[in-house]
Amino acid sequence: MPSKRKPEQPCALCGRVHENPSERLAHFLVGHGPLNTGATPRKRHRARAALPKIHRRLEEMGFDEVQAHRILAAVAEELRKMGAL
């Protein structure tokens, strides 16, 4: 049975391809600077929803629970300052 997964899409700004949507979102938010100050509630919700996925990916990369939590807290704080959360 074929997979119903969408093909991997590159970053709209630099063309870099990521394995999953949460990596693509994190790359876009952190790698390309702040969003417009008027981020829509939908964009804010998507960014908040990606945080647990990023936490899991950090643990898969070899960080322990505490390190992953600290990294994620720092990322979330920066995203809040930018107005993305």
Biopython code that builds the backbone (N, CA, C, O; Angstrom):
import numpy as np
from Bio.PDB.StructureBuilder import StructureBuilder

atoms = [
    (1, "MET", "N", (0.846, -1.169, 0.000)),
    (1, "MET", "CA", (0.000, 0.000, 0.000)),
    (1, "MET", "C", (0.896, 1.239, 0.000)),
    (1, "MET", "O", (1.761, 1.368, 0.866)),
    (2, "PRO", "N", (0.705, 2.149, -0.954)),
    (2, "PRO", "CA", (1.560, 3.338, -1.019)),
    (2, "PRO", "C", (1.289, 4.275, 0.153)),
    (2, "PRO", "O", (0.180, 4.348, 0.682)),
    (3, "SER", "N", (2.334, 4.981, 0.533)),
    (3, "SER", "CA", (2.235, 5.928, 1.637)),
    (3, "SER", "C", (1.483, 7.172, 1.184)),
    (3, "SER", "O", (1.617, 7.604, 0.040)),
    (4, "LYS", "N", (0.691, 7.745, 2.087)),
    (4, "LYS", "CA", (-0.050, 8.961, 1.783)),
    (4, "LYS", "C", (0.709, 10.203, 2.236)),
    (4, "LYS", "O", (0.163, 11.307, 2.255)),
    (5, "ARG", "N", (1.967, 10.010, 2.599)),
    (5, "ARG", "CA", (2.787, 11.108, 3.085)),
    (5, "ARG", "C", (3.130, 12.063, 1.943)),
    (5, "ARG", "O", (3.429, 11.628, 0.831)),
    (6, "LYS", "N", (3.085, 13.361, 2.222)),
    (6, "LYS", "CA", (3.452, 14.350, 1.222)),
    (6, "LYS", "C", (4.945, 14.263, 0.948)),
    (6, "LYS", "O", (5.723, 13.954, 1.850)),
    (7, "PRO", "N", (5.350, 14.530, -0.277)),
    (7, "PRO", "CA", (6.782, 14.519, -0.563)),
    (7, "PRO", "C", (7.482, 15.628, 0.223)),
    (7, "PRO", "O", (6.876, 16.647, 0.557)),
    (8, "GLU", "N", (8.752, 15.414, 0.508)),
    (8, "GLU", "CA", (9.509, 16.409, 1.262)),
    (8, "GLU", "C", (9.574, 17.702, 0.469)),
    (8, "GLU", "O", (9.875, 17.704, -0.725)),
    (9, "GLN", "N", (9.284, 18.805, 1.156)),
    (9, "GLN", "CA", (9.302, 20.102, 0.497)),
    (9, "GLN", "C", (10.491, 20.899, 0.996)),
    (9, "GLN", "O", (10.808, 20.858, 2.185)),
    (10, "PRO", "N", (11.148, 21.617, 0.113)),
    (10, "PRO", "CA", (12.298, 22.413, 0.545)),
    (10, "PRO", "C", (11.852, 23.688, 1.260)),
    (10, "PRO", "O", (10.703, 24.115, 1.151)),
    (11, "CYS", "N", (12.784, 24.277, 1.986)),
    (11, "CYS", "CA", (12.545, 25.572, 2.628)),
    (11, "CYS", "C", (12.247, 26.587, 1.531)),
    (11, "CYS", "O", (12.926, 26.621, 0.504)),
    (12, "ALA", "N", (11.242, 27.404, 1.751)),
    (12, "ALA", "CA", (10.845, 28.379, 0.741)),
    (12, "ALA", "C", (11.906, 29.449, 0.516)),
    (12, "ALA", "O", (11.957, 30.048, -0.558)),
    (13, "LEU", "N", (12.757, 29.699, 1.519)),
    (13, "LEU", "CA", (13.752, 30.757, 1.393)),
    (13, "LEU", "C", (15.096, 30.279, 0.871)),
    (13, "LEU", "O", (15.700, 30.947, 0.033)),
    (14, "CYS", "N", (15.581, 29.128, 1.350)),
    (14, "CYS", "CA", (16.928, 28.697, 0.963)),
    (14, "CYS", "C", (16.951, 27.390, 0.177)),
    (14, "CYS", "O", (17.984, 27.048, -0.398)),
    (15, "GLY", "N", (15.839, 26.648, 0.135)),
    (15, "GLY", "CA", (15.772, 25.427, -0.633)),
    (15, "GLY", "C", (16.279, 24.179, 0.076)),
    (15, "GLY", "O", (16.313, 23.106, -0.525)),
    (16, "ARG", "N", (16.670, 24.296, 1.337)),
    (16, "ARG", "CA", (17.164, 23.142, 2.084)),
    (16, "ARG", "C", (16.016, 22.168, 2.357)),
    (16, "ARG", "O", (14.924, 22.587, 2.742)),
    (17, "VAL", "N", (16.258, 20.875, 2.162)),
    (17, "VAL", "CA", (15.231, 19.846, 2.362)),
    (17, "VAL", "C", (15.429, 19.209, 3.736)),
    (17, "VAL", "O", (16.555, 18.902, 4.129)),
    (18, "HIS", "N", (14.324, 19.012, 4.464)),
    (18, "HIS", "CA", (14.357, 18.417, 5.802)),
    (18, "HIS", "C", (13.564, 17.123, 5.811)),
    (18, "HIS", "O", (12.680, 16.917, 4.979)),
    (19, "GLU", "N", (13.891, 16.242, 6.770)),
    (19, "GLU", "CA", (13.243, 14.938, 6.855)),
    (19, "GLU", "C", (11.771, 15.026, 7.217)),
    (19, "GLU", "O", (10.952, 14.294, 6.662)),
    (20, "ASN", "N", (11.425, 15.915, 8.146)),
    (20, "ASN", "CA", (10.031, 15.975, 8.563)),
    (20, "ASN", "C", (9.597, 17.429, 8.742)),
    (20, "ASN", "O", (10.444, 18.320, 8.807)),
    (21, "PRO", "N", (8.301, 17.677, 8.820)),
    (21, "PRO", "CA", (7.786, 19.040, 8.909)),
    (21, "PRO", "C", (8.267, 19.803, 10.142)),
    (21, "PRO", "O", (8.457, 21.017, 10.074)),
    (22, "SER", "N", (8.469, 19.110, 11.274)),
    (22, "SER", "CA", (8.911, 19.837, 12.468)),
    (22, "SER", "C", (10.321, 20.379, 12.288)),
    (22, "SER", "O", (10.619, 21.481, 12.747)),
    (23, "GLU", "N", (11.195, 19.621, 11.626)),
    (23, "GLU", "CA", (12.547, 20.124, 11.352)),
    (23, "GLU", "C", (12.486, 21.314, 10.397)),
    (23, "GLU", "O", (13.205, 22.297, 10.575)),
    (24, "ARG", "N", (11.636, 21.220, 9.398)),
    (24, "ARG", "CA", (11.501, 22.316, 8.441)),
    (24, "ARG", "C", (11.001, 23.577, 9.135)),
    (24, "ARG", "O", (11.504, 24.669, 8.872)),
    (25, "LEU", "N", (10.019, 23.437, 10.015)),
    (25, "LEU", "CA", (9.482, 24.587, 10.735)),
    (25, "LEU", "C", (10.530, 25.198, 11.654)),
    (25, "LEU", "O", (10.683, 26.419, 11.695)),
    (26, "ALA", "N", (11.253, 24.359, 12.393)),
    (26, "ALA", "CA", (12.294, 24.867, 13.286)),
    (26, "ALA", "C", (13.387, 25.580, 12.494)),
    (26, "ALA", "O", (13.866, 26.634, 12.913)),
    (27, "HIS", "N", (13.782, 25.019, 11.359)),
    (27, "HIS", "CA", (14.789, 25.655, 10.503)),
    (27, "HIS", "C", (14.304, 27.016, 10.041)),
    (27, "HIS", "O", (15.055, 27.992, 10.067)),
    (28, "PHE", "N", (13.052, 27.083, 9.619)),
    (28, "PHE", "CA", (12.516, 28.337, 9.117)),
    (28, "PHE", "C", (12.443, 29.392, 10.214)),
    (28, "PHE", "O", (12.823, 30.543, 10.002)),
    (29, "LEU", "N", (11.950, 28.994, 11.392)),
    (29, "LEU", "CA", (11.775, 29.961, 12.477)),
    (29, "LEU", "C", (13.098, 30.419, 13.063)),
    (29, "LEU", "O", (13.269, 31.601, 13.358)),
    (30, "VAL", "N", (14.033, 29.502, 13.233)),
    (30, "VAL", "CA", (15.294, 29.843, 13.886)),
    (30, "VAL", "C", (16.346, 30.285, 12.868)),
    (30, "VAL", "O", (17.120, 31.201, 13.143)),
    (31, "GLY", "N", (16.384, 29.654, 11.710)),
    (31, "GLY", "CA", (17.442, 29.914, 10.747)),
    (31, "GLY", "C", (17.270, 31.173, 9.929)),
    (31, "GLY", "O", (18.255, 31.725, 9.437)),
    (32, "HIS", "N", (16.035, 31.644, 9.769)),
    (32, "HIS", "CA", (15.800, 32.785, 8.890)),
    (32, "HIS", "C", (15.284, 34.014, 9.624)),
    (32, "HIS", "O", (14.751, 34.929, 8.996)),
    (33, "GLY", "N", (15.430, 34.049, 10.921)),
    (33, "GLY", "CA", (15.046, 35.246, 11.661)),
    (33, "GLY", "C", (13.574, 35.297, 11.997)),
    (33, "GLY", "O", (12.825, 34.356, 11.732)),
    (34, "PRO", "N", (13.170, 36.404, 12.581)),
    (34, "PRO", "CA", (11.798, 36.517, 13.090)),
    (34, "PRO", "C", (10.747, 36.581, 11.990)),
    (34, "PRO", "O", (10.992, 37.047, 10.878)),
    (35, "LEU", "N", (9.577, 36.097, 12.351)),
    (35, "LEU", "CA", (8.419, 36.257, 11.484)),
    (35, "LEU", "C", (7.939, 37.691, 11.598)),
    (35, "LEU", "O", (8.417, 38.455, 12.436)),
    (36, "ASN", "N", (6.997, 38.045, 10.751)),
    (36, "ASN", "CA", (6.381, 39.362, 10.908)),
    (36, "ASN", "C", (5.785, 39.455, 12.302)),
    (36, "ASN", "O", (5.337, 38.454, 12.861)),
    (37, "THR", "N", (5.779, 40.656, 12.861)),
    (37, "THR", "CA", (5.275, 40.807, 14.226)),
    (37, "THR", "C", (3.807, 40.441, 14.332)),
    (37, "THR", "O", (3.327, 40.158, 15.430)),
    (38, "GLY", "N", (3.097, 40.439, 13.247)),
    (38, "GLY", "CA", (1.682, 40.093, 13.268)),
    (38, "GLY", "C", (1.445, 38.640, 12.904)),
    (38, "GLY", "O", (0.590, 38.351, 12.067)),
    (39, "ALA", "N", (2.178, 37.721, 13.509)),
    (39, "ALA", "CA", (1.988, 36.302, 13.207)),
    (39, "ALA", "C", (0.547, 35.907, 13.538)),
    (39, "ALA", "O", (0.004, 36.299, 14.570)),
    (40, "THR", "N", (-0.045, 35.142, 12.661)),
    (40, "THR", "CA", (-1.433, 34.748, 12.849)),
    (40, "THR", "C", (-1.534, 33.718, 13.971)),
    (40, "THR", "O", (-0.553, 33.041, 14.277)),
    (41, "PRO", "N", (-2.699, 33.595, 14.581)),
    (41, "PRO", "CA", (-2.882, 32.567, 15.607)),
    (41, "PRO", "C", (-2.592, 31.166, 15.076)),
    (41, "PRO", "O", (-2.108, 30.315, 15.822)),
    (42, "ARG", "N", (-2.876, 30.917, 13.818)),
    (42, "ARG", "CA", (-2.610, 29.598, 13.219)),
    (42, "ARG", "C", (-1.102, 29.317, 13.203)),
    (42, "ARG", "O", (-0.673, 28.215, 13.545)),
    (43, "LYS", "N", (-0.304, 30.310, 12.809)),
    (43, "LYS", "CA", (1.149, 30.129, 12.792)),
    (43, "LYS", "C", (1.688, 29.925, 14.203)),
    (43, "LYS", "O", (2.575, 29.098, 14.418)),
    (44, "ARG", "N", (1.161, 30.669, 15.154)),
    (44, "ARG", "CA", (1.596, 30.508, 16.543)),
    (44, "ARG", "C", (1.250, 29.113, 17.052)),
    (44, "ARG", "O", (2.057, 28.483, 17.736)),
    (45, "HIS", "N", (0.064, 28.634, 16.724)),
    (45, "HIS", "CA", (-0.361, 27.293, 17.146)),
    (45, "HIS", "C", (0.541, 26.229, 16.534)),
    (45, "HIS", "O", (0.932, 25.285, 17.221)),
    (46, "ARG", "N", (0.876, 26.366, 15.262)),
    (46, "ARG", "CA", (1.753, 25.393, 14.597)),
    (46, "ARG", "C", (3.138, 25.389, 15.230)),
    (46, "ARG", "O", (3.745, 24.330, 15.391)),
    (47, "ALA", "N", (3.640, 26.570, 15.591)),
    (47, "ALA", "CA", (4.964, 26.641, 16.226)),
    (47, "ALA", "C", (4.925, 25.972, 17.597)),
    (47, "ALA", "O", (5.837, 25.220, 17.944)),
    (48, "ARG", "N", (3.872, 26.239, 18.385)),
    (48, "ARG", "CA", (3.753, 25.599, 19.703)),
    (48, "ARG", "C", (3.603, 24.090, 19.568)),
    (48, "ARG", "O", (4.152, 23.335, 20.370)),
    (49, "ALA", "N", (2.865, 23.651, 18.560)),
    (49, "ALA", "CA", (2.654, 22.214, 18.359)),
    (49, "ALA", "C", (3.941, 21.506, 17.950)),
    (49, "ALA", "O", (4.077, 20.303, 18.172)),
    (50, "ALA", "N", (4.873, 22.221, 17.367)),
    (50, "ALA", "CA", (6.133, 21.608, 16.929)),
    (50, "ALA", "C", (7.117, 21.425, 18.083)),
    (50, "ALA", "O", (8.045, 20.626, 17.961)),
    (51, "LEU", "N", (6.949, 22.131, 19.185)),
    (51, "LEU", "CA", (7.913, 22.054, 20.283)),
    (51, "LEU", "C", (8.092, 20.636, 20.840)),
    (51, "LEU", "O", (9.234, 20.221, 21.033)),
    (52, "PRO", "N", (7.029, 19.876, 21.106)),
    (52, "PRO", "CA", (7.248, 18.499, 21.573)),
    (52, "PRO", "C", (7.968, 17.619, 20.554)),
    (52, "PRO", "O", (8.741, 16.735, 20.923)),
    (53, "LYS", "N", (7.711, 17.866, 19.274)),
    (53, "LYS", "CA", (8.396, 17.098, 18.233)),
    (53, "LYS", "C", (9.883, 17.418, 18.227)),
    (53, "LYS", "O", (10.716, 16.528, 18.054)),
    (54, "ILE", "N", (10.211, 18.683, 18.413)),
    (54, "ILE", "CA", (11.615, 19.086, 18.468)),
    (54, "ILE", "C", (12.278, 18.465, 19.690)),
    (54, "ILE", "O", (13.426, 18.028, 19.615)),
    (55, "HIS", "N", (11.567, 18.423, 20.813)),
    (55, "HIS", "CA", (12.104, 17.806, 22.035)),
    (55, "HIS", "C", (12.427, 16.333, 21.788)),
    (55, "HIS", "O", (13.489, 15.851, 22.182)),
    (56, "ARG", "N", (11.516, 15.627, 21.141)),
    (56, "ARG", "CA", (11.744, 14.211, 20.839)),
    (56, "ARG", "C", (12.936, 14.029, 19.912)),
    (56, "ARG", "O", (13.737, 13.113, 20.100)),
    (57, "ARG", "N", (13.056, 14.900, 18.910)),
    (57, "ARG", "CA", (14.178, 14.809, 17.977)),
    (57, "ARG", "C", (15.505, 15.060, 18.687)),
    (57, "ARG", "O", (16.503, 14.411, 18.374)),
    (58, "LEU", "N", (15.529, 15.983, 19.629)),
    (58, "LEU", "CA", (16.752, 16.230, 20.396)),
    (58, "LEU", "C", (17.162, 14.981, 21.169)),
    (58, "LEU", "O", (18.344, 14.641, 21.230)),
    (59, "GLU", "N", (16.177, 14.298, 21.763)),
    (59, "GLU", "CA", (16.482, 13.062, 22.489)),
    (59, "GLU", "C", (16.973, 11.980, 21.537)),
    (59, "GLU", "O", (17.864, 11.207, 21.890)),
    (60, "GLU", "N", (16.408, 11.912, 20.338)),
    (60, "GLU", "CA", (16.865, 10.944, 19.347)),
    (60, "GLU", "C", (18.287, 11.244, 18.883)),
    (60, "GLU", "O", (19.016, 10.336, 18.483)),
    (61, "MET", "N", (18.681, 12.503, 18.933)),
    (61, "MET", "CA", (20.023, 12.902, 18.516)),
    (61, "MET", "C", (21.063, 12.604, 19.590)),
    (61, "MET", "O", (22.260, 12.756, 19.345)),
    (62, "GLY", "N", (20.629, 12.186, 20.767)),
    (62, "GLY", "CA", (21.575, 11.798, 21.801)),
    (62, "GLY", "C", (21.588, 12.678, 23.033)),
    (62, "GLY", "O", (22.314, 12.384, 23.983)),
    (63, "PHE", "N", (20.805, 13.751, 23.050)),
    (63, "PHE", "CA", (20.720, 14.585, 24.244)),
    (63, "PHE", "C", (19.859, 13.868, 25.276)),
    (63, "PHE", "O", (18.900, 13.183, 24.923)),
    (64, "ASP", "N", (20.203, 14.025, 26.552)),
    (64, "ASP", "CA", (19.348, 13.415, 27.572)),
    (64, "ASP", "C", (18.138, 14.310, 27.823)),
    (64, "ASP", "O", (18.038, 15.400, 27.260)),
    (65, "GLU", "N", (17.227, 13.849, 28.663)),
    (65, "GLU", "CA", (15.966, 14.548, 28.916)),
    (65, "GLU", "C", (16.187, 15.983, 29.402)),
    (65, "GLU", "O", (15.534, 16.910, 28.923)),
    (66, "VAL", "N", (17.094, 16.161, 30.340)),
    (66, "VAL", "CA", (17.330, 17.493, 30.915)),
    (66, "VAL", "C", (17.937, 18.427, 29.881)),
    (66, "VAL", "O", (17.512, 19.577, 29.766)),
    (67, "GLN", "N", (18.922, 17.955, 29.127)),
    (67, "GLN", "CA", (19.538, 18.790, 28.099)),
    (67, "GLN", "C", (18.522, 19.184, 27.031)),
    (67, "GLN", "O", (18.472, 20.341, 26.613)),
    (68, "ALA", "N", (17.715, 18.223, 26.591)),
    (68, "ALA", "CA", (16.702, 18.508, 25.577)),
    (68, "ALA", "C", (15.696, 19.531, 26.095)),
    (68, "ALA", "O", (15.265, 20.412, 25.352)),
    (69, "HIS", "N", (15.325, 19.415, 27.360)),
    (69, "HIS", "CA", (14.369, 20.357, 27.940)),
    (69, "HIS", "C", (14.964, 21.765, 28.005)),
    (69, "HIS", "O", (14.274, 22.739, 27.703)),
    (70, "ARG", "N", (16.217, 21.881, 28.391)),
    (70, "ARG", "CA", (16.864, 23.192, 28.470)),
    (70, "ARG", "C", (17.005, 23.837, 27.097)),
    (70, "ARG", "O", (16.765, 25.033, 26.936)),
    (71, "ILE", "N", (17.394, 23.040, 26.112)),
    (71, "ILE", "CA", (17.517, 23.561, 24.749)),
    (71, "ILE", "C", (16.157, 24.031, 24.249)),
    (71, "ILE", "O", (16.036, 25.114, 23.676)),
    (72, "LEU", "N", (15.144, 23.213, 24.469)),
    (72, "LEU", "CA", (13.809, 23.560, 24.016)),
    (72, "LEU", "C", (13.278, 24.803, 24.727)),
    (72, "LEU", "O", (12.600, 25.622, 24.105)),
    (73, "ALA", "N", (13.570, 24.957, 26.003)),
    (73, "ALA", "CA", (13.143, 26.149, 26.739)),
    (73, "ALA", "C", (13.800, 27.401, 26.155)),
    (73, "ALA", "O", (13.150, 28.438, 26.022)),
    (74, "ALA", "N", (15.080, 27.308, 25.808)),
    (74, "ALA", "CA", (15.774, 28.447, 25.209)),
    (74, "ALA", "C", (15.183, 28.790, 23.838)),
    (74, "ALA", "O", (14.982, 29.963, 23.524)),
    (75, "VAL", "N", (14.909, 27.776, 23.033)),
    (75, "VAL", "CA", (14.315, 28.005, 21.715)),
    (75, "VAL", "C", (12.928, 28.627, 21.865)),
    (75, "VAL", "O", (12.597, 29.580, 21.160)),
    (76, "ALA", "N", (12.121, 28.095, 22.777)),
    (76, "ALA", "CA", (10.773, 28.627, 22.981)),
    (76, "ALA", "C", (10.818, 30.076, 23.451)),
    (76, "ALA", "O", (9.996, 30.891, 23.032)),
    (77, "GLU", "N", (11.774, 30.401, 24.319)),
    (77, "GLU", "CA", (11.902, 31.776, 24.799)),
    (77, "GLU", "C", (12.240, 32.716, 23.645)),
    (77, "GLU", "O", (11.665, 33.799, 23.536)),
    (78, "GLU", "N", (13.168, 32.307, 22.790)),
    (78, "GLU", "CA", (13.527, 33.142, 21.641)),
    (78, "GLU", "C", (12.354, 33.287, 20.673)),
    (78, "GLU", "O", (12.136, 34.362, 20.114)),
    (79, "LEU", "N", (11.602, 32.209, 20.478)),
    (79, "LEU", "CA", (10.427, 32.290, 19.602)),
    (79, "LEU", "C", (9.372, 33.230, 20.181)),
    (79, "LEU", "O", (8.717, 33.962, 19.439)),
    (80, "ARG", "N", (9.207, 33.209, 21.501)),
    (80, "ARG", "CA", (8.269, 34.142, 22.137)),
    (80, "ARG", "C", (8.718, 35.582, 21.943)),
    (80, "ARG", "O", (7.892, 36.455, 21.676)),
    (81, "LYS", "N", (10.012, 35.842, 22.072)),
    (81, "LYS", "CA", (10.534, 37.193, 21.882)),
    (81, "LYS", "C", (10.291, 37.693, 20.454)),
    (81, "LYS", "O", (10.052, 38.880, 20.229)),
    (82, "MET", "N", (10.356, 36.754, 19.488)),
    (82, "MET", "CA", (10.140, 37.115, 18.083)),
    (82, "MET", "C", (8.664, 37.291, 17.764)),
    (82, "MET", "O", (8.313, 37.855, 16.728)),
    (83, "GLY", "N", (7.808, 36.816, 18.640)),
    (83, "GLY", "CA", (6.375, 36.912, 18.391)),
    (83, "GLY", "C", (5.804, 35.711, 17.675)),
    (83, "GLY", "O", (4.670, 35.747, 17.198)),
    (84, "ALA", "N", (6.599, 34.627, 17.594)),
    (84, "ALA", "CA", (6.111, 33.437, 16.889)),
    (84, "ALA", "C", (5.283, 32.537, 17.794)),
    (84, "ALA", "O", (4.566, 31.668, 17.297)),
    (85, "LEU", "N", (5.361, 32.721, 19.103)),
    (85, "LEU", "CA", (4.568, 31.904, 20.042)),
    (85, "LEU", "C", (3.643, 32.791, 20.832)),
    (85, "LEU", "O", (2.891, 32.302, 21.675)),
]
sb = StructureBuilder()
sb.init_structure("model")
sb.init_model(0)
sb.init_chain("A")
sb.init_seg("    ")
for serial, (resi, resn, name, xyz) in enumerate(atoms, 1):
    if name == "N":
        sb.init_residue(resn, " ", resi, " ")
    sb.init_atom(name, np.array(xyz, "f"), 0.0, 1.0, " ", f" {name:<3s}", serial, name[0])
structure = sb.get_structure()
